[in-house]
Amino acid sequence: MTELKYRKTDCLEGGSDEQLDLTSTHARDPVDAGDDAGASVGGDDEQREEEEEEEGEVQEEDAQQKREESNAPESSAKRTKCSSACKSGLLQHLARLFFGCLAAAACGVLYATYMSLYHGRKFWFSIRQDVEREITFQGGSGLYYFYYKHMLTAPSFEKGFYELTLDNGTVSGQTINAVERFSLYPELILSFIYRVTGSQDFVEPIYFYIGAVFGLQSIYVIALFVCSWVMSGTWVSGMLAVSWYVINRPDTTKVDYAIPLRDNWALPYFSCQVATLTGFLSNNISSATEMCCYCTLTATTFIFLLVWEHSHYVLFVQGLCLFLLDSFDLVPPRKIADVHKAYLGALFLAYLLQFQNPSLVSSPLLSLLIGSVLARYFQQKMKMGPFVARVMKLFLHFHLVFTTGITFSYLVKKLVPVSGGDFILKFLEVKFWLNTTTDFITNFLLCQESLQTPGQDLFLRLTQTSVLPFYLLVLTVCLLSTLQTIYRRLSGQPRKTDLRLEDGRIGEQPEVIYHVFHTLLFGGLALLFDGMKYLWTPYVCMFTAFGVCSPDLWMTVFKWLKLKSIHPVVLSMILSTAVPTIIGFSLWREYCPRILAELSDVQEFYDPDTVELISWIKSQAPAAAVFAGSPQLLGTVKLCSGSAVTSLPLYSDIDLLRRTEDTYQVYALRSPEDVYKILTSQKANYVIIEESICNALSLNEGCRIKDLLDVANGHVVHDKGEIYSFSKHGRFCHELKMNYSPYTNYFTRVFWNRSYHVYKVNSVISFQF
């Protein structure tokens, strides 16, 4: 026994020699047992059994060691091969990430450079005087640049900010908080940066302002690039998205002609918010990346709310998309709850920084959040049960959310009066043909191009650039796959997070489902309001580029077709590379020469009549004079001269719209006494008559200013196709130019050219016969 145990310990180091020793030991065991006279037969048997057991253990251990030694080289080779493969895969991933980021940055820089060159060629910006440069800010957008200039000319930033919060030199007879009313935080921040960086030493203020806007546009296209890249997995889709965005520039951005508009400041942040939301909703994301996406999402949502007065309506539509995702159990409830927290935090901070703006408290976004939270609390088992029960619970959930939201909004509006709340409902009733009205403001807004139904030329342009046909294809596939996913959830099937390409379920990806809802809702609004195309078309370009570059989309189609002749995975990979390559080559061949031609063509924007008018105002009119006129022109007057005005081009403010209606009475069938009373009530010293409005010739006669005024004043009635006029006065703007009494008793012409006539409102009425 002693010898056997000793060899058992040595077997870990030996080989076949130990086995031979064991055999010889067993041969000697009976001899030794026979010589032992004191041992019994039973004792010998027990000893023999123990020795046999130990011998079996030794043999097993020897065999195991041999297998380990024989497998050692093989396992070492496998570990080496796996390590090299992992290193190779990591290097490939880093290379793709590097070139993708480089391509995204290149697209952003090239687009900003292109816009800067195009703007300079179009307006001859470098050789213009300051007045001529400022006139190029069209559509009334120059008003925002005026406040930027004001902040730079103020003795200090604090003094300028205080003056804007108590502004009594913009709208006559009113002291307003311009920061709150016009969302001037972009101008405040930009003027602060311009001051502290000492940029006045090497760049003019107007170039600094324009450069900042173009820089934001570069961030806009980078965000679209990244969003398409995240969804498709290839940065080729990002380049295709940016290409379509640039080619369809008339329908994707307004930065060409109205740089200071709030849209151009806000939409880049919304694009970043959508890109981070896309990454946050994705299944294949690490916790660190998810936290980074969430922080960026919260920050961009807050900035978006801060810089645009209509941003909460846009976020309400986005909130509806997330509400559908949560209701159909298409995304983990935790993520939806986190996004709601980001919304609430951003709303609270924006409410504080916008001086307790009541429109944020009564916003539909907040009502939706309140309704969703309460409905989720009362329906904690909504996503359980058979198909029919879940459908019934879903309808009840929709009812609870919207009923609670509407009730909350009604109560808030009763407690916190919000101007224009009833007016919006009245506008929507007329827009959707539920009612008719003769109200000037309602009909005036309905005649604005951005609030009209888009024409067929929009869809024709999108078709010519090939984005619309591919968009319909991608949307159809993703929508059908999404409907399949919704049916699976309602049937009780759990969410599948570990999707493979072979599964062919593109509608299972939460980020794809979100963008399906996103493009459907914003697309529906774009079919009703032409201005909504700037929120829809960029994401059409992004969504379409993702689809044609995504192997998952092609695999989903092949899964439906049950393709067997060719391996569907291989074919989907081929098509996801070949199709975007063909599209990109065709776009480059057709549109690259056109884009380069835009930079080479010498254009000219020059308005000598407006320049002459502004020059007269700055040189001849008193500094304290108040001017009346159309809102767009008054925005330019305020920008270039700093004079107070009776109205401003801000169509979201019902009070300013009422003042605009009163000012427009100079184009109505009104007596000189009536117009004089209106202008003096607004403390106007001068009134500017525009020939383009007074003698407007338009195919759509119902939208001319004078037509809208005649209907609103009851001077013209349309009855069964007939037009009846009931006014005993001629059109004021025509009669005033005749220069006879009693018009000359109230007004004196002091300036005129081909486009404008300026009349002084007499402080003392002189009667002439």
C-alpha positions in Angstrom: 0.0 0.0 0.0 2.8 2.4 0.8 4.4 1.8 -2.5 1.1 2.2 -4.4 0.2 5.5 -2.8 3.7 6.8 -3.5 3.4 6.0 -7.2 0.0 7.6 -7.2 1.5 10.9 -6.3 4.2 10.4 -8.8 1.9 9.7 -11.7 1.3 13.4 -12.2 4.9 13.7 -13.4 5.4 10.4 -15.1 4.2 8.6 -18.2 4.3 5.0 -19.3 7.0 4.1 -16.8 4.6 4.5 -13.9 2.1 2.1 -15.6 4.8 -0.6 -15.8 5.7 -0.2 -12.2 2.1 -0.5 -11.2 1.9 -3.8 -13.1 4.9 -5.2 -11.4 3.6 -4.2 -8.1 0.4 -6.0 -8.6 2.4 -9.1 -9.5 4.2 -9.0 -6.3 1.2 -8.4 -4.1 0.1 -12.1 -3.8 3.6 -13.2 -2.8 3.8 -10.6 -0.1 0.4 -11.5 1.2 1.3 -15.2 1.3 4.4 -14.6 3.4 2.4 -12.6 5.9 1.4 -15.4 8.3 -0.6 -13.1 10.6 -3.1 -11.9 8.0 -6.4 -13.5 7.5 -8.1 -14.3 4.2 -10.7 -11.6 4.7 -8.1 -9.0 5.4 -6.2 -9.9 2.2 -9.4 -9.5 0.1 -10.1 -6.0 1.6 -6.6 -4.9 0.9 -6.8 -6.2 -2.7 -10.0 -4.3 -3.3 -8.5 -1.1 -2.0 -5.5 -1.5 -4.2 -7.6 -2.1 -7.3 -9.6 1.0 -6.6 -6.5 3.1 -6.2 -5.1 1.6 -9.3 -8.2 2.6 -11.3 -7.9 6.1 -10.1 -4.3 6.3 -11.1 -5.1 5.0 -14.6 -7.9 7.6 -15.0 -5.7 10.4 -13.9 -2.9 9.2 -16.3 -5.3 9.1 -19.2 -6.7 12.6 -18.4 -3.2 14.0 -18.2 -2.4 12.4 -21.6 -5.4 14.0 -23.1 -4.5 17.4 -21.7 -1.0 17.1 -23.0 -2.2 16.1 -26.4 -4.8 18.9 -26.5 -2.5 21.6 -25.2 -1.0 22.5 -28.6 -4.4 22.6 -30.2 -6.0 24.8 -27.6 -3.1 27.1 -27.6 -3.4 27.4 -31.4 -7.1 28.2 -31.0 -6.5 30.8 -28.4 -3.9 32.4 -30.6 -6.2 32.3 -33.6 -9.1 33.8 -31.6 -6.9 36.5 -30.2 -5.7 37.5 -33.7 -9.2 37.4 -35.1 -10.5 39.7 -32.2 -7.6 42.1 -32.9 -8.4 42.1 -36.6 -12.1 42.7 -36.0 -11.3 45.5 -33.6 -9.0 47.2 -36.0 -11.6 46.9 -38.8 -14.3 48.4 -36.5 -12.0 51.3 -35.6 -11.1 51.9 -39.2 -14.8 52.0 -40.2 -15.5 54.3 -37.3 -12.6 56.6 -38.2 -13.5 56.9 -41.9 -17.2 57.3 -41.1 -16.5 60.1 -38.7 -14.2 61.7 -41.2 -16.8 61.4 -44.0 -19.5 63.0 -41.6 -17.2 65.9 -40.7 -16.2 66.4 -44.4 -19.9 66.5 -45.4 -20.7 69.1 -42.7 -17.7 71.3 -43.6 -18.3 71.1 -47.3 -22.0 72.0 -46.9 -21.2 75.0 -44.7 -18.6 76.2 -47.2 -20.9 75.7 -50.1 -23.7 77.7 -48.4 -21.3 80.5 -47.5 -20.0 80.7 -51.1 -23.5 80.5 -52.6 -24.8 83.2 -50.2 -21.9 85.5 -51.2 -22.4 85.0 -54.9 -26.2 85.5 -54.7 -26.2 88.7 -52.7 -22.7 90.1 -53.6 -22.3 90.3 -49.8 -18.6 91.3 -49.7 -19.0 94.5 -51.7 -22.3 95.8 -50.2 -22.8 98.5 -47.7 -24.3 97.6 -44.3 -27.8 98.7 -45.2 -27.7 96.7 -48.4 -26.5 93.6 -46.6 -29.2 93.9 -43.9 -31.9 94.3 -46.6 -31.1 90.8 -47.8 -32.6 89.3 -44.7 -36.0 88.7 -46.2 -39.3 87.6 -44.9 -39.2 89.9 -41.9 -36.2 87.9 -40.4 -34.1 91.0 -40.1 -35.8 91.9 -36.9 -33.8 89.3 -35.0 -30.5 90.6 -36.3 -31.5 94.1 -35.0 -31.4 92.8 -31.5 -28.0 91.2 -32.1 -26.7 94.6 -33.2 -28.3 96.2 -30.1 -26.5 93.8 -27.8 -23.2 94.6 -29.5 -23.7 98.4 -29.2 -24.8 98.3 -25.6 -22.3 99.5 -23.0 -22.2 96.0 -21.4 -23.9 92.7 -21.9 -25.9 93.0 -18.7 -27.1 96.5 -19.7 -28.2 95.3 -23.1 -30.0 92.3 -21.7 -31.9 94.5 -19.2 -32.9 96.9 -22.0 -34.3 94.0 -24.1 -36.4 92.7 -21.1 -38.0 96.2 -20.9 -38.1 97.2 -24.5 -40.3 100.3 -25.2 -38.7 101.4 -28.4 -39.8 98.6 -30.7 -43.7 98.5 -30.7 -45.2 101.9 -30.3 -47.1 102.4 -27.1 -46.0 99.1 -25.6 -43.2 97.9 -23.3 -42.4 94.3 -24.1 -40.0 91.7 -23.0 -38.3 91.1 -26.3 -36.3 88.1 -25.1 -39.4 86.2 -24.2 -41.6 87.5 -27.1 -39.1 86.8 -29.9 -37.0 84.0 -28.4 -33.8 86.0 -28.6 -31.5 83.6 -26.8 -29.4 82.8 -30.0 -28.7 86.5 -30.4 -27.8 86.9 -26.7 -25.4 83.9 -26.6 -23.8 84.9 -29.9 -23.3 88.5 -28.9 -21.8 87.3 -25.6 -19.3 85.0 -27.5 -18.5 87.8 -29.9 -17.6 90.1 -27.0 -15.6 87.8 -24.8 -13.6 86.2 -27.7 -12.5 89.6 -29.0 -13.8 88.7 -32.5 -14.5 92.4 -33.3 -10.8 92.7 -34.1 -10.8 90.3 -37.0 -14.4 89.7 -38.2 -17.4 91.9 -38.8 -20.5 91.3 -36.7 -22.7 90.4 -39.6 -20.1 87.8 -40.9 -19.8 86.3 -37.4 -23.6 86.0 -37.2 -24.0 84.4 -40.7 -21.0 82.1 -40.0 -22.7 80.8 -36.8 -25.9 80.0 -38.7 -24.0 78.2 -41.4 -22.0 76.3 -38.8 -25.3 75.1 -37.3 -26.4 74.0 -40.7 -23.3 71.8 -40.9 -24.2 70.2 -37.6 -27.7 69.7 -39.1 -26.3 67.5 -42.0 -23.8 65.8 -39.7 -26.7 64.7 -37.5 -28.7 63.4 -40.5 -25.5 61.5 -41.6 -25.0 59.9 -38.1 -28.7 59.0 -37.8 -28.8 57.2 -41.1 -25.4 55.6 -40.3 -26.7 54.3 -36.9 -29.8 52.8 -38.4 -28.2 51.1 -41.5 -24.8 50.2 -40.1 -22.8 51.8 -42.9 -21.7 55.4 -43.4 -22.4 55.2 -47.1 -26.1 55.8 -46.2 -25.0 59.0 -44.4 -23.3 60.3 -47.5 -26.4 59.4 -49.6 -28.7 61.2 -47.1 -26.6 64.4 -47.2 -26.5 64.3 -51.0 -30.3 64.1 -51.2 -30.6 66.9 -48.6 -28.3 69.2 -50.6 -30.0 68.5 -53.9 -33.5 69.1 -52.5 -32.3 72.2 -50.7 -35.4 74.4 -51.7 -37.6 71.9 -49.8 -35.3 71.1 -46.9 -34.2 74.5 -45.5 -35.0 78.2 -45.6 -31.5 79.4 -44.8 -31.0 80.5 -48.4 -33.0 83.7 -48.1 -33.9 84.2 -44.4 -30.8 83.4 -42.3 -31.9 84.8 -38.9 -35.3 82.9 -38.8 -35.8 80.9 -35.6 -36.2 77.7 -37.7 -32.6 77.9 -38.9 -31.4 78.2 -35.3 -33.7 75.5 -33.9 -33.8 72.7 -36.4 -30.2 71.7 -36.2 -30.7 71.0 -32.5 -33.8 69.0 -33.3 -31.8 67.0 -35.8 -29.2 66.2 -33.1 -32.0 65.3 -30.7 -33.5 62.8 -33.2 -30.1 61.3 -33.9 -29.5 60.7 -30.2 -33.0 59.4 -29.7 -32.4 56.9 -32.5 -29.3 55.7 -30.8 -31.0 55.6 -27.4 -33.9 53.4 -28.6 -31.5 51.0 -30.3 -31.2 47.5 -28.7 -27.5 46.9 -29.5 -26.1 49.7 -27.3 -23.8 49.7 -24.3 -24.8 51.3 -21.0 -22.2 54.0 -21.4 -23.3 54.9 -24.9 -26.9 54.8 -23.7 -26.1 57.3 -21.0 -24.2 59.6 -23.4 -27.2 59.5 -25.8 -29.6 60.3 -22.9 -27.6 63.3 -21.7 -27.3 64.7 -25.2 -31.0 64.1 -25.8 -31.9 66.1 -22.7 -29.6 68.9 -23.6 -30.7 69.3 -27.2 -34.4 69.1 -26.2 -33.9 71.9 -23.8 -32.0 74.1 -26.3 -34.7 73.3 -29.0 -37.4 74.5 -26.6 -35.4 77.6 -25.7 -34.7 79.0 -29.2 -38.0 78.5 -31.0 -41.5 79.4 -29.9 -43.1 76.6 -31.9 -40.8 73.8 -30.7 -43.2 72.3 -28.2 -45.6 71.6 -31.0 -42.9 69.7 -32.8 -42.0 67.7 -29.7 -45.7 67.0 -29.2 -45.7 65.1 -32.6 -42.5 63.3 -31.5 -44.2 62.5 -28.2 -47.1 60.9 -30.1 -44.6 58.6 -31.9 -43.1 57.5 -28.6 -46.6 57.1 -27.1 -47.4 54.6 -29.9 -44.1 52.8 -29.4 -45.0 52.4 -25.7 -48.6 51.5 -26.2 -47.8 48.7 -28.6 -45.0 47.4 -26.4 -42.4 48.0 -29.1 -39.7 49.4 -26.8 -38.8 48.8 -23.1 -41.0 50.9 -20.8 -37.9 52.1 -19.0 -36.6 54.0 -22.0 -39.9 55.7 -22.6 -40.0 56.8 -19.0 -36.5 58.2 -19.3 -37.5 60.2 -22.4 -40.5 61.6 -20.6 -38.2 62.7 -17.7 -36.0 64.4 -20.3 -39.1 66.2 -21.7 -40.3 67.3 -18.3 -36.8 68.5 -17.3 -36.4 70.5 -20.5 -39.9 72.0 -20.2 -39.2 73.1 -16.6 -35.9 74.7 -17.4 -37.2 76.4 -20.6 -40.2 77.7 -18.6 -37.9 79.3 -16.1 -35.5 80.8 -18.7 -38.4 82.1 -20.8 -39.8 84.2 -17.9 -42.6 81.7 -16.9 -43.9 81.5 -20.4 -47.6 80.4 -20.1 -47.6 78.7 -23.5 -45.2 76.0 -22.2 -47.6 75.2 -19.3 -50.5 74.8 -21.6 -48.6 73.1 -24.4 -50.0 69.9 -25.8 -46.6 68.2 -25.0 -47.1 68.6 -21.3 -50.7 67.5 -21.6 -49.7 64.3 -23.4 -47.0 63.6 -20.7 -49.5 64.0 -17.9 -52.1 61.8 -19.6 -49.5 59.1 -20.4 -48.2 59.0 -16.8 -51.7 58.8 -15.3 -53.0 56.2 -17.8 -49.9 54.0 -17.2 -50.5 54.2 -13.4 -54.1 53.1 -13.7 -53.4 50.4 -16.4 -50.4 48.6 -15.1 -51.5 45.3 -16.6 -52.4 46.8 -20.0 -49.8 44.7 -21.8 -51.1 41.4 -20.5 -53.8 39.0 -21.6 -55.0 37.5 -24.9 -55.2 39.3 -28.2 -58.8 40.6 -27.9 -58.3 41.7 -24.3 -55.2 43.6 -25.1 -56.8 45.4 -28.0 -59.7 46.5 -25.8 -57.2 47.7 -23.2 -55.4 49.6 -25.9 -58.5 51.5 -26.9 -59.2 52.3 -23.3 -55.6 53.5 -22.9 -55.9 55.8 -25.8 -59.2 57.2 -24.4 -57.7 57.7 -20.9 -54.5 59.5 -22.3 -56.3 61.9 -24.6 -59.2 62.6 -22.2 -56.8 63.3 -19.4 -54.6 65.4 -21.6 -57.5 67.5 -22.9 -58.9 68.0 -19.4 -55.5 69.1 -18.1 -55.0 71.6 -20.9 -58.5 73.0 -20.4 -57.9 73.5 -16.7 -54.5 75.1 -17.2 -55.9 77.6 -19.7 -58.6 78.5 -17.2 -56.1 79.1 -14.5 -53.3 80.6 -16.6 -54.8 82.7 -19.4 -53.0 82.1 -22.7 -53.5 84.6 -25.6 -54.6 83.0 -28.8 -55.8 79.7 -27.6 -59.3 80.0 -29.0 -57.9 81.5 -32.1 -55.9 78.4 -33.0 -59.0 76.2 -32.7 -60.9 78.7 -34.9 -58.0 78.6 -37.5 -58.0 74.8 -37.5 -61.8 74.7 -38.0 -61.5 76.9 -41.1 -58.4 75.0 -42.4 -60.2 71.7 -42.3 -63.3 73.1 -43.9 -65.4 72.6 -40.7 -66.4 76.3 -40.7 -66.2 79.5 -42.7 -65.3 83.0 -41.5 -64.8 86.6 -42.6 -62.2 87.3 -40.0 -59.2 89.0 -41.5 -56.5 87.4 -39.3 -57.8 83.9 -39.9 -58.0 84.3 -43.7 -54.7 86.2 -43.7 -52.9 83.3 -42.1 -54.6 80.8 -44.3 -53.2 82.7 -47.3 -49.6 82.5 -46.0 -47.6 80.1 -48.2 -46.3 78.1 -45.3 -49.9 77.4 -44.1 -51.3 76.5 -47.4 -51.6 73.0 -48.9 -48.4 72.1 -50.9 -48.7 72.0 -54.6 -47.8 69.1 -56.9 -44.5 70.8 -57.7 -43.1 69.6 -54.3 -43.7 66.0 -55.1 -42.5 66.5 -58.7 -39.2 67.8 -57.5 -38.7 65.0 -55.0 -39.5 62.5 -57.8 -37.0 64.1 -60.2 -34.2 63.6 -57.6 -35.3 60.0 -57.2 -35.8 60.3 -53.4 -39.6 60.0 -53.4 -39.9 56.6 -55.3 -37.3 55.0 -53.1 -38.9 56.6 -50.0 -42.2 55.0 -50.8 -40.5 51.6 -51.3 -38.6 51.8 -48.0 -41.7 53.1 -46.1 -43.9 50.3 -47.5 -41.5 47.6 -46.4 -40.8 49.1 -43.0 -44.5 49.8 -42.3 -45.7 46.3 -43.2 -42.9 44.8 -41.1 -43.9 47.1 -38.2 -47.5 46.0 -38.5 -46.4 42.4 -38.3 -44.4 43.3 -35.1 -47.4 45.0 -33.6 -49.5 41.9 -34.2 -46.9 39.7 -32.5 -46.9 42.0 -29.5 -50.7 42.0 -29.2 -50.6 38.2 -29.6 -48.4 37.9 -26.5 -45.0 37.3 -28.2 -42.1 38.9 -26.3 -39.7 41.5 -27.7 -36.8 40.0 -29.5 -33.6 42.0 -28.9 -31.0 39.6 -30.4 -32.0 40.0 -34.0 -29.9 38.5 -36.8 -29.8 39.3 -40.5 -31.3 35.9 -41.3 -34.4 36.8 -39.3 -35.6 39.3 -41.9 -37.5 41.5 -39.3 -36.6 45.1 -39.9 -39.8 46.1 -38.1 -38.5 44.6 -34.9 -35.9 47.3 -34.5 -37.3 50.1 -32.1 -35.4 52.9 -33.9 -36.8 51.9 -37.3 -40.3 51.8 -35.9 -39.9 55.2 -34.4 -38.8 56.7 -37.7 -41.8 55.0 -39.4 -44.2 56.8 -37.1 -42.1 60.0 -37.3 -42.2 60.2 -41.1 -45.9 59.2 -41.2 -47.0 61.9 -38.7 -44.8 64.7 -40.1 -45.7 63.6 -43.7 -49.4 63.9 -42.9 -48.8 67.5 -41.6 -46.7 68.3 -44.7 -49.7 67.3 -46.8 -51.7 69.9 -45.0 -49.2 72.7 -44.4 -46.5 73.6 -46.9 -44.2 74.9 -44.2 -44.1 71.5 -42.5 -42.0 70.2 -45.4 -38.9 71.6 -43.7 -39.5 69.2 -40.9 -40.4 66.2 -43.1 -38.2 66.3 -46.2 -34.8 66.1 -44.4 -35.9 63.0 -42.7 -37.3 61.6 -45.9 -33.8 61.9 -47.3 -32.3 60.3 -44.2 -34.9 57.5 -44.0 -34.7 56.6 -47.6 -30.9 56.5 -47.6 -31.0 54.2 -44.6 -33.5 51.9 -46.3 -31.6 51.3 -49.6 -28.3 50.8 -47.7 -29.7 48.4 -45.1 -29.3 44.7 -45.6 -32.1 44.1 -43.1 -34.6 45.7 -45.4 -33.7 43.6 -48.4 -33.6 40.5 -46.3 -37.1 41.3 -45.0 -38.3 41.5 -48.6 -36.6 38.2 -49.5 -38.1 36.6 -46.4 -41.5 37.5 -47.6 -40.8 36.3 -51.1 -39.3 33.0 -49.7 -36.4 33.3 -52.1 -34.5 30.0 -52.5 -32.7 30.2 -55.8 -30.0 32.5 -54.4 -29.0 32.7 -50.8 -31.0 35.7 -49.5 -28.3 36.9 -47.1 -25.7 37.1 -49.9 -28.2 38.8 -52.2 -29.3 41.3 -49.5 -25.6 42.3 -48.9 -25.1 42.7 -52.6 -28.1 44.9 -53.1 -27.4 47.0 -50.0 -24.1 47.9 -51.7 -25.1 48.0 -55.4 -28.3 50.1 -55.1 -26.8 53.0 -53.2 -23.7 52.9 -55.5 -25.9 53.2 -58.6 -28.0 56.0 -57.0 -25.0 57.9 -55.9 -23.3 57.7 -59.3 -26.5 58.9 -61.1 -26.9 61.8 -58.6 -23.3 62.8 -59.0 -23.5 62.7 -62.7 -26.6 64.8 -63.0 -26.6 67.2 -60.1 -22.9 67.9 -59.3 -22.5 70.1 -62.4 -25.6 72.0 -61.4 -24.4 72.7 -57.9 -21.0 73.8 -59.2 -22.8 76.0 -61.7 -24.7 77.7 -58.9 -21.4 78.9 -57.5 -20.1 80.1 -60.8 -23.2 81.9 -61.9 -23.2 85.6 -60.9 -26.5 86.6 -59.4 -27.6 89.9 -58.1 -30.1 90.9 -55.4 -30.5 94.6 -55.4 -33.5 96.7 -54.2 -32.7 100.3 -54.9 -36.1 101.6 -53.9 -35.9 100.0 -50.4 -32.3 101.3 -50.0 -33.6 104.8 -50.9 -36.4 104.6 -48.4 -34.2 103.5 -45.6 -31.6 106.2 -46.4 -34.4 108.8 -46.3 -35.7 107.5 -42.9 -32.2 107.6 -41.4 -31.4 111.1 -42.7 -34.7 112.9 -42.6 -37.1 111.3 -40.1 -36.8 112.2 -36.4 -35.2 109.5 -34.2 -38.4 109.2 -32.2 -40.6 108.7 -35.2 -43.1 105.8 -35.3 -43.7 104.1 -38.7 -46.8 102.2 -39.9 -46.8 99.8 -42.8 -46.8 96.1 -43.7 -45.1 93.8 -41.1 -42.4 92.6 -43.5 -41.4 96.2 -44.4 -41.5 97.3 -40.8 -39.1 94.6 -39.8 -36.6 96.0 -42.3 -37.3 99.5 -41.1 -36.6 98.5 -37.6 -33.4 96.6 -38.5 -31.9 99.4 -40.6 -33.0 102.5 -38.8 -34.0 101.5 -35.3 -37.2 103.4 -35.4 -40.3 102.3 -33.5 -43.0 100.6 -35.6 -46.7 99.8 -35.1 -46.4 96.1 -35.9 -43.9 93.3 -36.5 -43.7 90.1 -38.7 -44.5 87.7 -35.8 -47.6 85.7 -36.8 -47.7 83.7 -33.6 -48.7 86.7 -31.5 -52.4 87.5 -31.7 -51.9 91.1 -30.3 -49.4 91.9 -33.1 -51.8 90.4 -35.6 -54.6 92.7 -34.5 -52.3 95.7 -34.8 -51.3 94.4 -38.3 -55.0 94.3 -39.3 -55.5 97.9 -38.1 -52.4 99.1 -40.0 -53.5 97.3 -43.2 -56.7 99.5 -43.2 -54.8 102.0 -45.4 -55.5 99.5 -48.3 -59.2 99.1 -47.5 -62.3 101.0 -48.6 -62.2 103.4 -45.6 -62.6 107.1 -45.1 -59.6 109.3 -44.3 -61.1 110.1 -40.9 -61.3 106.3 -39.9 -57.7 105.7 -41.1 -56.5 108.8 -39.2 -58.1 107.6 -36.0 -56.5 104.2 -36.3 -53.0 105.5 -37.0 -53.1 108.1 -34.2 -54.3 105.4 -31.7 -51.2 103.5 -32.6 -49.1 106.7 -32.1 -47.9 106.5 -35.8 -46.1 109.6 -37.2 -45.6 108.2 -40.7 -47.4 105.7 -42.8 -45.7 103.8 -45.7 -47.9 102.9 -48.7 -46.5 100.1 -50.8 -47.4 99.9 -54.5 -47.0 96.2 -54.6 -49.9 95.8 -52.1 -52.1 98.7 -53.3 -52.0 97.6 -56.9 -51.5 93.9 -56.3 -52.3 91.6 -59.3 -52.7 88.0 -58.3 -54.2 84.9 -59.8 -55.5 84.0 -56.4 -57.5 87.2 -55.8 -59.0 85.9 -52.6 -55.6 86.2 -50.9 -54.8 89.8 -51.8 -54.6 92.1 -48.7 -57.3 94.4 -50.1 -59.7 91.5 -50.9 -59.3 90.1 -47.3 -60.0 93.6 -45.9 -63.0 94.1 -48.0 -64.6 90.9 -46.9 -63.7 91.4 -43.2 -65.0 95.0 -43.2 -68.2 93.9 -44.9 -67.6 96.1 -47.9 -67.7 93.2 -50.4 -70.0 90.3 -50.1 -69.8 87.1 -52.2 -73.2 85.5 -52.8 -73.7 82.6 -55.2 -70.8 83.6 -57.4 -71.8 87.3 -57.4 -69.8 90.1 -55.8 -71.6 93.0 -54.2 -69.9 96.2 -52.9 -71.4 98.3 -50.2 -68.7 101.0 -49.5 -69.3 104.6 -50.3 -65.6 105.4 -50.0 -62.9 104.7 -52.6 -59.8 102.6 -51.8 -57.8 104.7 -49.4 -54.3 104.1 -50.9 -55.6 105.1 -54.3 -57.4 108.2 -53.1 -54.5 109.3 -51.0 -52.2 109.5 -53.9 -54.6 111.8 -55.7 -53.5 114.5 -53.2 -56.9 116.2 -52.7 -59.1 117.2 -49.8 -60.1 115.8 -47.3 -57.1 113.4 -47.5 -54.6 116.2 -47.5 -56.2 117.5 -44.3 -54.9 114.5 -42.4 -51.8 113.3 -44.4 -48.9 115.0 -46.1 -46.7 113.2 -48.6 -43.0 113.6 -47.6 -41.3 110.9 -49.7 -42.0 108.8 -52.7 -40.4 106.6 -55.4 -41.6 103.8 -57.7 -42.3 101.4 -54.8 -43.1 103.4 -51.7 -45.1 106.5 -50.7 -44.4 107.9 -47.3 -47.1 110.2 -45.7 -46.7 112.2 -42.5 -49.7 111.8 -40.1 -50.5 115.5 -39.3 -50.6 116.2 -35.6 -52.7 119.3 -36.4 -55.5 118.8 -38.9 -55.5 121.5 -41.6 -58.8 121.8 -43.5 -58.3 122.6 -47.2 -61.1 123.0 -49.7 
